[in-house]
């Protein structure tokens, strides 16, 4: 890690998340249902669930009535959602839609659809139902969502028509019926957030990462009002506080315990808080130097300065030594027939070698010199792609061993809307030719096939790939197992992986699966989770996948937030914040680090699960036993019997006492000898 500078340095802290009603201002009332239903209707047929609408004068947020929606979801295999709406003209950019909603206890995600003048439809997240009380949801009309049809440029070309509000189920197998209400539908405009607070830190650290026991010193200034600071740990316990009636405050606190800490900083003018920012930091023990965890990896994007090179130093500080990245075909072959390593590729792979980091590099995407940048399907294109892969592997001899052939081939990821003429057979041919070329150039290269197809949604495509020749042209194969916002247990992660592994076995594929992407984003939307949930899920996911016995490596998507928009999922997958905020930690950075440390070199012995309780048993290199245990709902007593030596919480702090460990949604680590779980099926 770089040596911290002496003296005061500015550190930009993200704004505290605000409710939608604080983030948007109302511009124009579209409907309060005082005049009846008007043109509102519930769509029927096709992918639409059973639904009917009615005015409800008894349940309302304000005014005379609200719109009530009664629905039934029957578990269709493909798509199924409730769609209501009426055509609303939106003439100019910079606006959005906001409304009040009230739902029963149903985990439905709310979205809006807006169609631009070319006929391109854009779908944007509004928020989530599931609250019994009225709450406000809103979304700005932007390009940060899915789109299809029209001119396909992924831009809103005005004028546009807002035509639908959708309520979507949490998963394909979800069944249920119920009601929800909407009221006070407005066109809205995003409020410009305050940006007057200035925060400085003494001896600024990369990622705001400190050693256990260190003292953090902050200096906060504002143009007016007073300053309040409050430090909380992962559990929400207040560790320190400070107050000034003047617009400046020097404040210090000591990191007595390991783990995540958040200092909430408020500027108050009179009785009103006008700005709130959060300084996040982590206290970590020294990193392990002799033993690293080859199972735990993260995805990164070191291309074009999307990740500063020093991000890799921060990864290593968290005990992470496996990354997944890319050096794309278009970057290597900028002139047809001439291949050269781009500077960014040379820089980050050299830095990885220096730090002892092992990259998995993707051979990915099209090249404009072949089939207009489309999928390599013609003979010339397939040969050129294989040549790029073999050349890149040769260039990186001594730095990179592991290579993945493409990324999410079936859905056209990274192809910019190019014609979808890809099939399982075209992938298999490309893989077979690439495998032959790379192995001829680098016999030691390790090739990962399948390219991260979804382990549940794309099983038929995976089977087609393997039967067409892919099964015998790879050393391992990769899947992506996204399921957010559902938990890994409720969504059946373990059984899903075992099922696709059995498919691979029947097709003659290697018995080595790499989950090269999985993650839970923390964006403000119907499918986002809060930071503490992400922190729990990263540990539970890693333990469950390791316990399958068929997963050899996992790359969490991804290490760092890729952007600044809090409403956009792709900007919020990271376990640390964007470099604008000094790559400050989320709690998941710490919990992933603790898991990597605790399980380094361990051998999985057994997965035990009964009801809400899950236990993964390991044997450590020194002969001790380790149990990673949790309950998915409420409190439960650990079923593990043992001669307990030590136990640690999810943040890596020792647990007091010697009696039975009480389990919760936050996994604990139990160290001992002779650890046993009750008999029974896994």
Secondary structure, 3 states (H helix, E strand, C coil): CCCCCCCEEECCCEECCCCHHHHEEEEEEEECCCCCCCCCEECCCCCECEEEEEEECCCCCCCCCEEEEEEEECCCCCCCEEEEECCEEECCCCCEEEEEEEECCCCCEEEEEEECCCCCEEEEEEEECCCCCCEEEEEECCCCCEEECCCCCCCCCCCEEEEEEEEECCCCCCCEEEEEEEEEEEEEEECCCCCCCEEEEECCCHHHEEECCCEEEEEEECCCCEEEEEEEECCCCEEEEEEECCCEEEEEEECCCCEEEEEEEEEEECCEEEEEEEEEEEEECCCCCCCCCCCEEEECCCHHHCCCCHHHHHHHHCCCCEEEEECCHHHHCCECCECCCCHHHHHHHHHHHHHCCEEEEEECCCCCCCHHHCCCCCHHHHHHHHHHHHHHHHHCCCCCCEEEECCCHHHCCCCCCCCCCCCHHHHHHHHHHHHHHHHHHCCCCEEEEEEEEECCCCHHHHHHHHHCCHHHCCCEEEEECCCCCCCCCCCCHHHHHHHHHHHHHHHCCCCCEEEEEECCCCCCCCCCCCHHHHHHHHHHHHHHHHHCCCEEEEEECCCECCCCCCCCHHHCCCCECCHHHCCCECHHHHHHHHHHHHCCCCEEEEEEEECCEEEEEEECCCCCEEEEEEECCCCEECCCEEEEEEEECCCCCECCCCCCCEECCCCEEEEEEEEECCCCCC
